[in-house]
Amino acid sequence: MNTLKIIISITTIGAFIFVSSFFTNRLLQNDAHILEEKINSVKISTKNKNWETAETEIDSVLKKWPTVESKWALLLDHAEIDNIEEALTKVSEYIEAKNTPLALAELASLKNYINHIPKKESFNLKNIF
């Protein structure tokens, strides 16, 4: 009887970990996808030197970020979040200065930081061992 309780407890904990991992990863992927789309819009505007649109779009990212950051702060290492915030600040300044090469480079870095997180946090054998 005691063994049955242990097996049920272990199974319940394992199922909870699996389900919470699934939902956490789904949340990270959805947020990353939304931010990536916005960053791609900024990138296109920056390449075309359409600075007013680029500024509007980066402002859109900056407005969305606090919502995403509040959720991600509960789930992630804060160094990852700090990297994203630093890149956002740099991109915003580069766009304001109308510096295409630096803005594009920092946008690529920002996109990489954001896309790296769902991959890093996914529930798979590579991340477990």
C-alpha positions as CSV (number, residue, x, y, z in Angstrom):
1,M,0.0,0.0,0.0
2,N,2.8,2.4,0.8
3,T,4.5,1.6,-2.5
4,L,1.4,2.5,-4.3
5,K,1.3,5.9,-2.7
6,I,4.9,6.6,-3.7
7,I,4.2,5.5,-7.3
8,I,1.1,7.8,-7.5
9,S,3.1,10.7,-6.0
10,I,6.0,10.3,-8.4
11,T,3.6,9.9,-11.4
12,T,1.7,13.0,-10.3
13,I,4.8,15.1,-9.8
14,G,6.2,13.9,-13.2
15,A,2.9,14.8,-15.0
16,F,2.9,18.2,-13.3
17,I,6.5,18.9,-14.5
18,F,5.7,17.7,-18.0
19,V,2.5,19.8,-18.3
20,S,3.9,22.9,-16.8
21,S,7.0,22.6,-19.0
22,F,4.7,22.3,-22.1
23,F,2.7,25.4,-21.2
24,T,5.9,27.4,-20.2
25,N,7.5,26.6,-23.5
26,R,4.3,27.5,-25.4
27,L,4.2,30.8,-23.7
28,L,7.9,31.5,-24.5
29,Q,7.4,30.5,-28.1
30,N,4.3,32.7,-28.6
31,D,5.9,35.8,-27.0
32,A,9.1,35.3,-28.9
33,H,7.2,34.9,-32.2
34,I,5.3,38.2,-31.5
35,L,8.5,40.1,-30.7
36,E,10.3,38.6,-33.7
37,E,7.6,39.8,-36.1
38,K,7.8,43.3,-34.7
39,I,11.6,43.2,-34.9
40,N,11.4,42.1,-38.5
41,S,9.2,45.1,-39.3
42,V,11.8,47.4,-37.6
43,K,14.5,45.7,-39.7
44,I,12.7,46.2,-43.0
45,S,12.0,49.9,-42.2
46,T,15.7,50.4,-41.1
47,K,17.0,48.8,-44.3
48,N,14.8,51.1,-46.3
49,K,15.9,54.0,-44.2
50,N,12.3,54.8,-43.4
51,W,13.2,56.2,-40.0
52,E,9.8,57.5,-38.9
53,T,8.3,54.0,-39.4
54,A,11.3,52.3,-37.7
55,E,10.9,54.6,-34.7
56,T,7.2,53.8,-34.5
57,E,7.8,50.1,-34.7
58,I,10.6,50.0,-32.2
59,D,8.3,52.0,-29.9
60,S,5.8,49.2,-30.4
61,V,8.4,46.7,-29.3
62,L,9.3,48.8,-26.3
63,K,5.6,49.0,-25.3
64,K,5.1,45.2,-25.7
65,W,8.3,44.3,-23.9
66,P,7.2,45.1,-20.2
67,T,4.3,42.7,-20.6
68,V,6.6,39.9,-21.9
69,E,9.3,40.7,-19.5
70,S,7.0,40.4,-16.5
71,K,6.1,36.8,-17.5
72,W,9.6,35.9,-18.5
73,A,11.2,37.2,-15.3
74,L,9.4,34.4,-13.4
75,L,10.7,31.7,-15.7
76,L,14.2,32.8,-16.9
77,D,17.7,33.7,-15.8
78,H,17.7,37.5,-15.4
79,A,20.9,37.8,-17.4
80,E,19.0,36.8,-20.5
81,I,16.4,39.5,-19.8
82,D,19.2,42.0,-19.2
83,N,20.7,41.2,-22.6
84,I,17.4,41.8,-24.3
85,E,16.8,45.1,-22.5
86,E,20.3,46.3,-23.3
87,A,19.8,45.4,-27.0
88,L,16.5,47.1,-27.1
89,T,18.0,50.3,-25.7
90,K,20.9,50.2,-28.2
91,V,18.5,49.6,-31.1
92,S,16.3,52.5,-30.1
93,E,19.3,54.8,-29.9
94,Y,20.8,53.6,-33.2
95,I,17.4,54.2,-35.0
96,E,17.1,57.6,-33.4
97,A,20.6,58.4,-34.6
98,K,19.7,57.0,-38.1
99,N,22.7,54.6,-38.0
100,T,21.7,51.8,-40.3
101,P,24.7,49.4,-39.9
102,L,24.6,49.5,-36.1
103,A,20.9,49.3,-35.9
104,L,20.8,46.3,-38.2
105,A,23.5,44.6,-36.2
106,E,21.8,45.2,-32.9
107,L,18.5,44.0,-34.3
108,A,20.1,40.8,-35.4
109,S,21.5,40.4,-31.9
110,L,18.2,41.2,-30.3
111,K,16.4,38.7,-32.5
112,N,19.0,36.0,-31.6
113,Y,18.5,36.7,-27.8
114,I,14.8,36.4,-28.1
115,N,14.8,33.2,-30.3
116,H,17.4,31.5,-28.2
117,I,15.2,31.5,-25.1
118,P,12.5,29.1,-26.2
119,K,15.1,26.7,-27.5
120,K,17.1,26.9,-24.3
121,E,14.1,26.4,-22.1
122,S,12.5,23.6,-24.1
123,F,11.8,20.2,-22.4
124,N,14.1,17.8,-24.3
125,L,16.9,15.4,-23.5
126,K,19.6,17.8,-24.6
127,N,18.5,20.4,-22.0
128,I,18.1,17.8,-19.2
129,F,21.5,16.2,-19.4
